[in-house]
Amino acid sequence: MMDQVFSPDTKSRAVVKIDVLVPYDNRRIGVERWTIQRDGGKTVAYIVKMIPDGQGGTNFNVGADDGKGMRDVPILPPPAK
């Protein structure tokens, strides 16, 4: 969904690779790099942070891969219910 925000005119997109940078174990934050292939073969990468919510669920932060693994991106609190 994040790629649709960044590139709304893309007709097709597919996840072509997922690199596990920090394994997720539902206790600590996990980090993955997802590579998306768009129309014409162009690829872009996103960093996905998986954050355990302490109740068995998982929250996510997604951002463009800036080469820093989103170290500067704050962990957002879960949405209010």
PDB file of N, CA, C and O in Angstrom:
ATOM      1  N   MET A   1       0.817  -1.196   0.000  1.00  0.00           N
ATOM      2  CA  MET A   1       0.000   0.000   0.000  1.00  0.00           C
ATOM      3  C   MET A   1       0.862   1.263   0.000  1.00  0.00           C
ATOM      4  O   MET A   1       0.488   2.266  -0.607  1.00  0.00           O
ATOM      5  N   MET A   2       2.003   1.220   0.670  1.00  0.00           N
ATOM      6  CA  MET A   2       2.869   2.391   0.704  1.00  0.00           C
ATOM      7  C   MET A   2       3.370   2.724  -0.700  1.00  0.00           C
ATOM      8  O   MET A   2       3.478   3.897  -1.058  1.00  0.00           O
ATOM      9  N   ASP A   3       3.675   1.700  -1.494  1.00  0.00           N
ATOM     10  CA  ASP A   3       4.152   1.950  -2.846  1.00  0.00           C
ATOM     11  C   ASP A   3       3.063   2.614  -3.693  1.00  0.00           C
ATOM     12  O   ASP A   3       3.374   3.406  -4.582  1.00  0.00           O
ATOM     13  N   GLN A   4       1.822   2.308  -3.433  1.00  0.00           N
ATOM     14  CA  GLN A   4       0.728   2.944  -4.159  1.00  0.00           C
ATOM     15  C   GLN A   4       0.667   4.437  -3.842  1.00  0.00           C
ATOM     16  O   GLN A   4       0.331   5.240  -4.712  1.00  0.00           O
ATOM     17  N   VAL A   5       0.986   4.812  -2.617  1.00  0.00           N
ATOM     18  CA  VAL A   5       1.036   6.225  -2.230  1.00  0.00           C
ATOM     19  C   VAL A   5       2.178   6.931  -2.958  1.00  0.00           C
ATOM     20  O   VAL A   5       2.000   8.035  -3.470  1.00  0.00           O
ATOM     21  N   PHE A   6       3.361   6.288  -3.003  1.00  0.00           N
ATOM     22  CA  PHE A   6       4.536   6.893  -3.635  1.00  0.00           C
ATOM     23  C   PHE A   6       4.454   6.907  -5.158  1.00  0.00           C
ATOM     24  O   PHE A   6       5.039   7.778  -5.803  1.00  0.00           O
ATOM     25  N   SER A   7       3.735   5.951  -5.733  1.00  0.00           N
ATOM     26  CA  SER A   7       3.680   5.830  -7.188  1.00  0.00           C
ATOM     27  C   SER A   7       2.266   5.452  -7.630  1.00  0.00           C
ATOM     28  O   SER A   7       2.033   4.319  -8.050  1.00  0.00           O
ATOM     29  N   PRO A   8       1.317   6.396  -7.537  1.00  0.00           N
ATOM     30  CA  PRO A   8      -0.090   6.073  -7.805  1.00  0.00           C
ATOM     31  C   PRO A   8      -0.387   5.696  -9.257  1.00  0.00           C
ATOM     32  O   PRO A   8      -1.400   5.047  -9.516  1.00  0.00           O
ATOM     33  N   ASP A   9       0.461   6.080 -10.209  1.00  0.00           N
ATOM     34  CA  ASP A   9       0.198   5.784 -11.615  1.00  0.00           C
ATOM     35  C   ASP A   9       0.715   4.415 -12.058  1.00  0.00           C
ATOM     36  O   ASP A   9       0.497   4.019 -13.204  1.00  0.00           O
ATOM     37  N   THR A  10       1.387   3.697 -11.184  1.00  0.00           N
ATOM     38  CA  THR A  10       1.911   2.372 -11.521  1.00  0.00           C
ATOM     39  C   THR A  10       0.740   1.412 -11.732  1.00  0.00           C
ATOM     40  O   THR A  10      -0.180   1.342 -10.917  1.00  0.00           O
ATOM     41  N   LYS A  11       0.796   0.675 -12.842  1.00  0.00           N
ATOM     42  CA  LYS A  11      -0.284  -0.265 -13.181  1.00  0.00           C
ATOM     43  C   LYS A  11      -0.110  -1.617 -12.506  1.00  0.00           C
ATOM     44  O   LYS A  11      -1.090  -2.248 -12.111  1.00  0.00           O
ATOM     45  N   SER A  12       1.146  -2.066 -12.371  1.00  0.00           N
ATOM     46  CA  SER A  12       1.378  -3.352 -11.716  1.00  0.00           C
ATOM     47  C   SER A  12       2.595  -3.239 -10.807  1.00  0.00           C
ATOM     48  O   SER A  12       3.546  -2.510 -11.090  1.00  0.00           O
ATOM     49  N   ARG A  13       2.536  -3.972  -9.725  1.00  0.00           N
ATOM     50  CA  ARG A  13       3.654  -4.009  -8.777  1.00  0.00           C
ATOM     51  C   ARG A  13       3.626  -5.364  -8.087  1.00  0.00           C
ATOM     52  O   ARG A  13       2.566  -5.958  -7.892  1.00  0.00           O
ATOM     53  N   ALA A  14       4.806  -5.836  -7.725  1.00  0.00           N
ATOM     54  CA  ALA A  14       4.910  -7.127  -7.054  1.00  0.00           C
ATOM     55  C   ALA A  14       6.113  -7.114  -6.117  1.00  0.00           C
ATOM     56  O   ALA A  14       7.148  -6.524  -6.425  1.00  0.00           O
ATOM     57  N   VAL A  15       5.965  -7.766  -4.982  1.00  0.00           N
ATOM     58  CA  VAL A  15       7.098  -7.966  -4.075  1.00  0.00           C
ATOM     59  C   VAL A  15       7.977  -9.040  -4.706  1.00  0.00           C
ATOM     60  O   VAL A  15       7.527 -10.165  -4.923  1.00  0.00           O
ATOM     61  N   VAL A  16       9.225  -8.699  -4.999  1.00  0.00           N
ATOM     62  CA  VAL A  16      10.128  -9.655  -5.644  1.00  0.00           C
ATOM     63  C   VAL A  16      11.213 -10.175  -4.711  1.00  0.00           C
ATOM     64  O   VAL A  16      11.885 -11.159  -5.022  1.00  0.00           O
ATOM     65  N   LYS A  17      11.387  -9.516  -3.567  1.00  0.00           N
ATOM     66  CA  LYS A  17      12.417  -9.970  -2.630  1.00  0.00           C
ATOM     67  C   LYS A  17      12.137  -9.404  -1.247  1.00  0.00           C
ATOM     68  O   LYS A  17      11.737  -8.249  -1.105  1.00  0.00           O
ATOM     69  N   ILE A  18      12.350 -10.226  -0.235  1.00  0.00           N
ATOM     70  CA  ILE A  18      12.267  -9.783   1.154  1.00  0.00           C
ATOM     71  C   ILE A  18      13.553 -10.204   1.843  1.00  0.00           C
ATOM     72  O   ILE A  18      13.873 -11.391   1.917  1.00  0.00           O
ATOM     73  N   ASP A  19      14.293  -9.213   2.350  1.00  0.00           N
ATOM     74  CA  ASP A  19      15.516  -9.477   3.108  1.00  0.00           C
ATOM     75  C   ASP A  19      15.217  -9.256   4.586  1.00  0.00           C
ATOM     76  O   ASP A  19      14.764  -8.180   4.974  1.00  0.00           O
ATOM     77  N   VAL A  20      15.467 -10.263   5.408  1.00  0.00           N
ATOM     78  CA  VAL A  20      15.290 -10.133   6.852  1.00  0.00           C
ATOM     79  C   VAL A  20      16.567  -9.514   7.415  1.00  0.00           C
ATOM     80  O   VAL A  20      17.632 -10.130   7.382  1.00  0.00           O
ATOM     81  N   LEU A  21      16.452  -8.298   7.928  1.00  0.00           N
ATOM     82  CA  LEU A  21      17.607  -7.604   8.508  1.00  0.00           C
ATOM     83  C   LEU A  21      17.725  -7.895   9.997  1.00  0.00           C
ATOM     84  O   LEU A  21      18.824  -8.112  10.507  1.00  0.00           O
ATOM     85  N   VAL A  22      16.590  -7.899  10.694  1.00  0.00           N
ATOM     86  CA  VAL A  22      16.516  -8.263  12.110  1.00  0.00           C
ATOM     87  C   VAL A  22      15.305  -9.175  12.252  1.00  0.00           C
ATOM     88  O   VAL A  22      14.180  -8.720  12.045  1.00  0.00           O
ATOM     89  N   PRO A  23      15.496 -10.452  12.599  1.00  0.00           N
ATOM     90  CA  PRO A  23      14.358 -11.372  12.685  1.00  0.00           C
ATOM     91  C   PRO A  23      13.322 -10.906  13.712  1.00  0.00           C
ATOM     92  O   PRO A  23      13.660 -10.379  14.772  1.00  0.00           O
ATOM     93  N   TYR A  24      12.065 -11.114  13.366  1.00  0.00           N
ATOM     94  CA  TYR A  24      10.961 -10.749  14.260  1.00  0.00           C
ATOM     95  C   TYR A  24      10.553 -11.976  15.062  1.00  0.00           C
ATOM     96  O   TYR A  24      10.370 -13.055  14.499  1.00  0.00           O
ATOM     97  N   ASP A  25      10.410 -11.818  16.372  1.00  0.00           N
ATOM     98  CA  ASP A  25      10.044 -12.959  17.213  1.00  0.00           C
ATOM     99  C   ASP A  25       8.845 -12.658  18.116  1.00  0.00           C
ATOM    100  O   ASP A  25       8.598 -13.387  19.077  1.00  0.00           O
ATOM    101  N   ASN A  26       8.102 -11.597  17.816  1.00  0.00           N
ATOM    102  CA  ASN A  26       6.916 -11.173  18.576  1.00  0.00           C
ATOM    103  C   ASN A  26       7.271 -10.668  19.970  1.00  0.00           C
ATOM    104  O   ASN A  26       6.383 -10.460  20.796  1.00  0.00           O
ATOM    105  N   ARG A  27       8.577 -10.465  20.244  1.00  0.00           N
ATOM    106  CA  ARG A  27       8.998  -9.871  21.517  1.00  0.00           C
ATOM    107  C   ARG A  27       9.821  -8.614  21.284  1.00  0.00           C
ATOM    108  O   ARG A  27       9.749  -7.659  22.057  1.00  0.00           O
ATOM    109  N   ARG A  28      10.611  -8.624  20.201  1.00  0.00           N
ATOM    110  CA  ARG A  28      11.463  -7.482  19.863  1.00  0.00           C
ATOM    111  C   ARG A  28      11.101  -6.985  18.470  1.00  0.00           C
ATOM    112  O   ARG A  28      10.460  -7.699  17.699  1.00  0.00           O
ATOM    113  N   ILE A  29      11.508  -5.771  18.150  1.00  0.00           N
ATOM    114  CA  ILE A  29      11.239  -5.189  16.840  1.00  0.00           C
ATOM    115  C   ILE A  29      12.005  -5.968  15.772  1.00  0.00           C
ATOM    116  O   ILE A  29      13.190  -6.257  15.939  1.00  0.00           O
ATOM    117  N   GLY A  30      11.331  -6.305  14.685  1.00  0.00           N
ATOM    118  CA  GLY A  30      11.951  -6.941  13.532  1.00  0.00           C
ATOM    119  C   GLY A  30      12.032  -5.946  12.387  1.00  0.00           C
ATOM    120  O   GLY A  30      11.207  -5.038  12.286  1.00  0.00           O
ATOM    121  N   VAL A  31      13.027  -6.116  11.525  1.00  0.00           N
ATOM    122  CA  VAL A  31      13.211  -5.204  10.398  1.00  0.00           C
ATOM    123  C   VAL A  31      13.435  -6.027   9.133  1.00  0.00           C
ATOM    124  O   VAL A  31      14.248  -6.951   9.117  1.00  0.00           O
ATOM    125  N   GLU A  32      12.702  -5.677   8.069  1.00  0.00           N
ATOM    126  CA  GLU A  32      12.862  -6.333   6.776  1.00  0.00           C
ATOM    127  C   GLU A  32      12.974  -5.287   5.677  1.00  0.00           C
ATOM    128  O   GLU A  32      12.457  -4.178   5.811  1.00  0.00           O
ATOM    129  N   ARG A  33      13.653  -5.642   4.589  1.00  0.00           N
ATOM    130  CA  ARG A  33      13.702  -4.798   3.391  1.00  0.00           C
ATOM    131  C   ARG A  33      12.874  -5.503   2.320  1.00  0.00           C
ATOM    132  O   ARG A  33      13.187  -6.627   1.928  1.00  0.00           O
ATOM    133  N   TRP A  34      11.818  -4.841   1.847  1.00  0.00           N
ATOM    134  CA  TRP A  34      10.967  -5.394   0.804  1.00  0.00           C
ATOM    135  C   TRP A  34      11.295  -4.692  -0.500  1.00  0.00           C
ATOM    136  O   TRP A  34      11.268  -3.464  -0.567  1.00  0.00           O
ATOM    137  N   THR A  35      11.605  -5.462  -1.540  1.00  0.00           N
ATOM    138  CA  THR A  35      11.886  -4.906  -2.859  1.00  0.00           C
ATOM    139  C   THR A  35      10.655  -5.124  -3.736  1.00  0.00           C
ATOM    140  O   THR A  35      10.162  -6.243  -3.876  1.00  0.00           O
ATOM    141  N   ILE A  36      10.170  -4.027  -4.321  1.00  0.00           N
ATOM    142  CA  ILE A  36       8.967  -4.030  -5.148  1.00  0.00           C
ATOM    143  C   ILE A  36       9.386  -3.778  -6.595  1.00  0.00           C
ATOM    144  O   ILE A  36      10.176  -2.877  -6.874  1.00  0.00           O
ATOM    145  N   GLN A  37       8.847  -4.582  -7.507  1.00  0.00           N
ATOM    146  CA  GLN A  37       9.080  -4.344  -8.934  1.00  0.00           C
ATOM    147  C   GLN A  37       7.827  -3.707  -9.516  1.00  0.00           C
ATOM    148  O   GLN A  37       6.719  -4.225  -9.378  1.00  0.00           O
ATOM    149  N   ARG A  38       8.035  -2.570 -10.172  1.00  0.00           N
ATOM    150  CA  ARG A  38       6.934  -1.830 -10.793  1.00  0.00           C
ATOM    151  C   ARG A  38       6.933  -2.073 -12.297  1.00  0.00           C
ATOM    152  O   ARG A  38       7.783  -2.783 -12.833  1.00  0.00           O
ATOM    153  N   ASP A  39       5.948  -1.458 -12.965  1.00  0.00           N
ATOM    154  CA  ASP A  39       5.860  -1.501 -14.431  1.00  0.00           C
ATOM    155  C   ASP A  39       7.241  -1.309 -15.050  1.00  0.00           C
ATOM    156  O   ASP A  39       8.029  -0.492 -14.572  1.00  0.00           O
ATOM    157  N   GLY A  40       7.530  -2.042 -16.088  1.00  0.00           N
ATOM    158  CA  GLY A  40       8.779  -1.844 -16.810  1.00  0.00           C
ATOM    159  C   GLY A  40      10.007  -2.384 -16.110  1.00  0.00           C
ATOM    160  O   GLY A  40      11.117  -2.193 -16.606  1.00  0.00           O
ATOM    161  N   GLY A  41       9.856  -3.052 -14.976  1.00  0.00           N
ATOM    162  CA  GLY A  41      10.986  -3.678 -14.309  1.00  0.00           C
ATOM    163  C   GLY A  41      11.727  -2.813 -13.308  1.00  0.00           C
ATOM    164  O   GLY A  41      12.681  -3.287 -12.690  1.00  0.00           O
ATOM    165  N   LYS A  42      11.323  -1.549 -13.123  1.00  0.00           N
ATOM    166  CA  LYS A  42      11.993  -0.704 -12.129  1.00  0.00           C
ATOM    167  C   LYS A  42      11.708  -1.250 -10.729  1.00  0.00           C
ATOM    168  O   LYS A  42      10.580  -1.636 -10.422  1.00  0.00           O
ATOM    169  N   THR A  43      12.748  -1.279  -9.879  1.00  0.00           N
ATOM    170  CA  THR A  43      12.560  -1.751  -8.512  1.00  0.00           C
ATOM    171  C   THR A  43      12.797  -0.624  -7.516  1.00  0.00           C
ATOM    172  O   THR A  43      13.611   0.271  -7.738  1.00  0.00           O
ATOM    173  N   VAL A  44      12.068  -0.695  -6.423  1.00  0.00           N
ATOM    174  CA  VAL A  44      12.235   0.225  -5.304  1.00  0.00           C
ATOM    175  C   VAL A  44      12.222  -0.613  -4.034  1.00  0.00           C
ATOM    176  O   VAL A  44      11.656  -1.706  -4.016  1.00  0.00           O
ATOM    177  N   ALA A  45      12.845  -0.103  -2.966  1.00  0.00           N
ATOM    178  CA  ALA A  45      12.920  -0.858  -1.719  1.00  0.00           C
ATOM    179  C   ALA A  45      12.322  -0.051  -0.576  1.00  0.00           C
ATOM    180  O   ALA A  45      12.432   1.174  -0.520  1.00  0.00           O
ATOM    181  N   TYR A  46      11.691  -0.779   0.327  1.00  0.00           N
ATOM    182  CA  TYR A  46      11.103  -0.195   1.532  1.00  0.00           C
ATOM    183  C   TYR A  46      11.620  -0.951   2.743  1.00  0.00           C
ATOM    184  O   TYR A  46      11.909  -2.145   2.663  1.00  0.00           O
ATOM    185  N   ILE A  47      11.733  -0.259   3.854  1.00  0.00           N
ATOM    186  CA  ILE A  47      12.061  -0.887   5.124  1.00  0.00           C
ATOM    187  C   ILE A  47      10.756  -1.041   5.898  1.00  0.00           C
ATOM    188  O   ILE A  47       9.986  -0.093   6.044  1.00  0.00           O
ATOM    189  N   VAL A  48      10.527  -2.253   6.390  1.00  0.00           N
ATOM    190  CA  VAL A  48       9.322  -2.561   7.168  1.00  0.00           C
ATOM    191  C   VAL A  48       9.774  -2.903   8.579  1.00  0.00           C
ATOM    192  O   VAL A  48      10.540  -3.844   8.788  1.00  0.00           O
ATOM    193  N   LYS A  49       9.288  -2.122   9.552  1.00  0.00           N
ATOM    194  CA  LYS A  49       9.559  -2.418  10.965  1.00  0.00           C
ATOM    195  C   LYS A  49       8.310  -3.059  11.546  1.00  0.00           C
ATOM    196  O   LYS A  49       7.212  -2.516  11.426  1.00  0.00           O
ATOM    197  N   MET A  50       8.482  -4.221  12.178  1.00  0.00           N
ATOM    198  CA  MET A  50       7.385  -4.927  12.830  1.00  0.00           C
ATOM    199  C   MET A  50       7.554  -4.758  14.330  1.00  0.00           C
ATOM    200  O   MET A  50       8.575  -5.144  14.899  1.00  0.00           O
ATOM    201  N   ILE A  51       6.550  -4.181  14.959  1.00  0.00           N
ATOM    202  CA  ILE A  51       6.645  -3.839  16.372  1.00  0.00           C
ATOM    203  C   ILE A  51       5.585  -4.616  17.150  1.00  0.00           C
ATOM    204  O   ILE A  51       4.393  -4.447  16.897  1.00  0.00           O
ATOM    205  N   PRO A  52       6.001  -5.469  18.097  1.00  0.00           N
ATOM    206  CA  PRO A  52       5.005  -6.197  18.887  1.00  0.00           C
ATOM    207  C   PRO A  52       4.199  -5.232  19.745  1.00  0.00           C
ATOM    208  O   PRO A  52       4.741  -4.271  20.291  1.00  0.00           O
ATOM    209  N   ASP A  53       2.888  -5.499  19.861  1.00  0.00           N
ATOM    210  CA  ASP A  53       2.046  -4.605  20.656  1.00  0.00           C
ATOM    211  C   ASP A  53       1.898  -5.056  22.105  1.00  0.00           C
ATOM    212  O   ASP A  53       1.209  -4.406  22.891  1.00  0.00           O
ATOM    213  N   GLY A  54       2.548  -6.177  22.464  1.00  0.00           N
ATOM    214  CA  GLY A  54       2.494  -6.666  23.836  1.00  0.00           C
ATOM    215  C   GLY A  54       1.248  -7.468  24.143  1.00  0.00           C
ATOM    216  O   GLY A  54       1.082  -7.957  25.260  1.00  0.00           O
ATOM    217  N   GLN A  55       0.358  -7.611  23.149  1.00  0.00           N
ATOM    218  CA  GLN A  55      -0.879  -8.362  23.350  1.00  0.00           C
ATOM    219  C   GLN A  55      -1.055  -9.443  22.286  1.00  0.00           C
ATOM    220  O   GLN A  55      -2.166  -9.920  22.056  1.00  0.00           O
ATOM    221  N   GLY A  56       0.048  -9.827  21.640  1.00  0.00           N
ATOM    222  CA  GLY A  56      -0.003 -10.866  20.625  1.00  0.00           C
ATOM    223  C   GLY A  56      -0.170 -10.353  19.204  1.00  0.00           C
ATOM    224  O   GLY A  56      -0.145 -11.141  18.259  1.00  0.00           O
ATOM    225  N   GLY A  57      -0.339  -9.051  19.038  1.00  0.00           N
ATOM    226  CA  GLY A  57      -0.485  -8.459  17.713  1.00  0.00           C
ATOM    227  C   GLY A  57       0.796  -7.767  17.283  1.00  0.00           C
ATOM    228  O   GLY A  57       1.776  -7.715  18.027  1.00  0.00           O
ATOM    229  N   THR A  58       0.769  -7.241  16.074  1.00  0.00           N
ATOM    230  CA  THR A  58       1.940  -6.580  15.511  1.00  0.00           C
ATOM    231  C   THR A  58       1.540  -5.282  14.839  1.00  0.00           C
ATOM    232  O   THR A  58       0.583  -5.250  14.065  1.00  0.00           O
ATOM    233  N   ASN A  59       2.269  -4.209  15.128  1.00  0.00           N
ATOM    234  CA  ASN A  59       2.114  -2.932  14.436  1.00  0.00           C
ATOM    235  C   ASN A  59       3.263  -2.806  13.446  1.00  0.00           C
ATOM    236  O   ASN A  59       4.303  -3.445  13.609  1.00  0.00           O
ATOM    237  N   PHE A  60       3.072  -1.974  12.411  1.00  0.00           N
ATOM    238  CA  PHE A  60       4.072  -1.834  11.353  1.00  0.00           C
ATOM    239  C   PHE A  60       4.392  -0.380  11.103  1.00  0.00           C
ATOM    240  O   PHE A  60       3.515   0.480  11.189  1.00  0.00           O
ATOM    241  N   ASN A  61       5.644  -0.102  10.795  1.00  0.00           N
ATOM    242  CA  ASN A  61       6.087   1.177  10.223  1.00  0.00           C
ATOM    243  C   ASN A  61       6.727   0.830   8.892  1.00  0.00           C
ATOM    244  O   ASN A  61       7.481  -0.139   8.798  1.00  0.00           O
ATOM    245  N   VAL A  62       6.433   1.614   7.858  1.00  0.00           N
ATOM    246  CA  VAL A  62       6.991   1.379   6.526  1.00  0.00           C
ATOM    247  C   VAL A  62       7.524   2.699   6.005  1.00  0.00           C
ATOM    248  O   VAL A  62       6.875   3.736   6.138  1.00  0.00           O
ATOM    249  N   GLY A  63       8.711   2.657   5.409  1.00  0.00           N
ATOM    250  CA  GLY A  63       9.282   3.850   4.810  1.00  0.00           C
ATOM    251  C   GLY A  63      10.240   3.474   3.695  1.00  0.00           C
ATOM    252  O   GLY A  63      10.726   2.344   3.628  1.00  0.00           O
ATOM    253  N   ALA A  64      10.504   4.432   2.825  1.00  0.00           N
ATOM    254  CA  ALA A  64      11.459   4.191   1.743  1.00  0.00           C
ATOM    255  C   ALA A  64      12.806   3.803   2.329  1.00  0.00           C
ATOM    256  O   ALA A  64      13.209   4.320   3.372  1.00  0.00           O
ATOM    257  N   ASP A  65      13.503   2.892   1.658  1.00  0.00           N
ATOM    258  CA  ASP A  65      14.823   2.470   2.123  1.00  0.00           C
ATOM    259  C   ASP A  65      15.807   3.597   1.853  1.00  0.00           C
ATOM    260  O   ASP A  65      16.183   3.855   0.710  1.00  0.00           O
ATOM    261  N   ASP A  66      16.214   4.257   2.918  1.00  0.00           N
ATOM    262  CA  ASP A  66      17.130   5.401   2.809  1.00  0.00           C
ATOM    263  C   ASP A  66      18.577   5.000   3.068  1.00  0.00           C
ATOM    264  O   ASP A  66      19.456   5.857   3.160  1.00  0.00           O
ATOM    265  N   GLY A  67      18.824   3.703   3.186  1.00  0.00           N
ATOM    266  CA  GLY A  67      20.173   3.222   3.444  1.00  0.00           C
ATOM    267  C   GLY A  67      20.533   3.194   4.919  1.00  0.00           C
ATOM    268  O   GLY A  67      21.595   2.691   5.285  1.00  0.00           O
ATOM    269  N   LYS A  68      19.661   3.729   5.774  1.00  0.00           N
ATOM    270  CA  LYS A  68      19.928   3.757   7.212  1.00  0.00           C
ATOM    271  C   LYS A  68      19.004   2.811   7.975  1.00  0.00           C
ATOM    272  O   LYS A  68      19.018   2.795   9.206  1.00  0.00           O
ATOM    273  N   GLY A  69      18.208   2.029   7.263  1.00  0.00           N
ATOM    274  CA  GLY A  69      17.316   1.083   7.936  1.00  0.00           C
ATOM    275  C   GLY A  69      16.263   1.765   8.770  1.00  0.00           C
ATOM    276  O   GLY A  69      15.780   1.191   9.746  1.00  0.00           O
ATOM    277  N   MET A  70      15.893   2.982   8.407  1.00  0.00           N
ATOM    278  CA  MET A  70      14.873   3.763   9.117  1.00  0.00           C
ATOM    279  C   MET A  70      15.244   3.989  10.580  1.00  0.00           C
ATOM    280  O   MET A  70      14.358   4.102  11.427  1.00  0.00           O
ATOM    281  N   ARG A  71      16.531   4.057  10.887  1.00  0.00           N
ATOM    282  CA  ARG A  71      16.932   4.287  12.277  1.00  0.00           C
ATOM    283  C   ARG A  71      16.353   5.576  12.829  1.00  0.00           C
ATOM    284  O   ARG A  71      16.101   5.674  14.030  1.00  0.00           O
ATOM    285  N   ASP A  72      16.134   6.583  11.958  1.00  0.00           N
ATOM    286  CA  ASP A  72      15.624   7.862  12.422  1.00  0.00           C
ATOM    287  C   ASP A  72      14.114   7.945  12.498  1.00  0.00           C
ATOM    288  O   ASP A  72      13.570   8.951  12.952  1.00  0.00           O
ATOM    289  N   VAL A  73      13.422   6.888  12.054  1.00  0.00           N
ATOM    290  CA  VAL A  73      11.955   6.905  12.050  1.00  0.00           C
ATOM    291  C   VAL A  73      11.464   6.480  13.428  1.00  0.00           C
ATOM    292  O   VAL A  73      11.821   5.402  13.903  1.00  0.00           O
ATOM    293  N   PRO A  74      10.661   7.300  14.067  1.00  0.00           N
ATOM    294  CA  PRO A  74      10.167   6.921  15.392  1.00  0.00           C
ATOM    295  C   PRO A  74       9.178   5.767  15.295  1.00  0.00           C
ATOM    296  O   PRO A  74       8.508   5.597  14.276  1.00  0.00           O
ATOM    297  N   ILE A  75       9.092   4.991  16.340  1.00  0.00           N
ATOM    298  CA  ILE A  75       8.091   3.931  16.407  1.00  0.00           C
ATOM    299  C   ILE A  75       6.786   4.582  16.832  1.00  0.00           C
ATOM    300  O   ILE A  75       6.686   5.171  17.908  1.00  0.00           O
ATOM    301  N   LEU A  76       5.789   4.463  15.965  1.00  0.00           N
ATOM    302  CA  LEU A  76       4.507   5.103  16.233  1.00  0.00           C
ATOM    303  C   LEU A  76       3.681   4.256  17.185  1.00  0.00           C
ATOM    304  O   LEU A  76       3.749   3.028  17.132  1.00  0.00           O
ATOM    305  N   PRO A  77       2.910   4.882  18.047  1.00  0.00           N
ATOM    306  CA  PRO A  77       2.035   4.112  18.929  1.00  0.00           C
ATOM    307  C   PRO A  77       0.911   3.499  18.102  1.00  0.00           C
ATOM    308  O   PRO A  77       0.591   4.003  17.025  1.00  0.00           O
ATOM    309  N   PRO A  78       0.311   2.425  18.587  1.00  0.00           N
ATOM    310  CA  PRO A  78      -0.824   1.839  17.851  1.00  0.00           C
ATOM    311  C   PRO A  78      -1.983   2.825  17.804  1.00  0.00           C
ATOM    312  O   PRO A  78      -2.112   3.682  18.678  1.00  0.00           O
ATOM    313  N   PRO A  79      -2.831   2.702  16.776  1.00  0.00           N
ATOM    314  CA  PRO A  79      -3.980   3.601  16.706  1.00  0.00           C
ATOM    315  C   PRO A  79      -4.919   3.396  17.869  1.00  0.00           C
ATOM    316  O   PRO A  79      -5.037   2.293  18.402  1.00  0.00           O
ATOM    317  N   ALA A  80      -5.588   4.468  18.262  1.00  0.00           N
ATOM    318  CA  ALA A  80      -6.570   4.374  19.364  1.00  0.00           C
ATOM    319  C   ALA A  80      -7.742   3.514  18.908  1.00  0.00           C
ATOM    320  O   ALA A  80      -8.141   3.540  17.744  1.00  0.00           O
ATOM    321  N   LYS A  81      -8.271   2.768  19.835  1.00  0.00           N
ATOM    322  CA  LYS A  81      -9.412   1.886  19.499  1.00  0.00           C
ATOM    323  C   LYS A  81     -10.711   2.606  19.674  1.00  0.00           C
ATOM    324  O   LYS A  81     -11.773   2.029  19.440  1.00  0.00           O
TER     325      LYS A  81
END
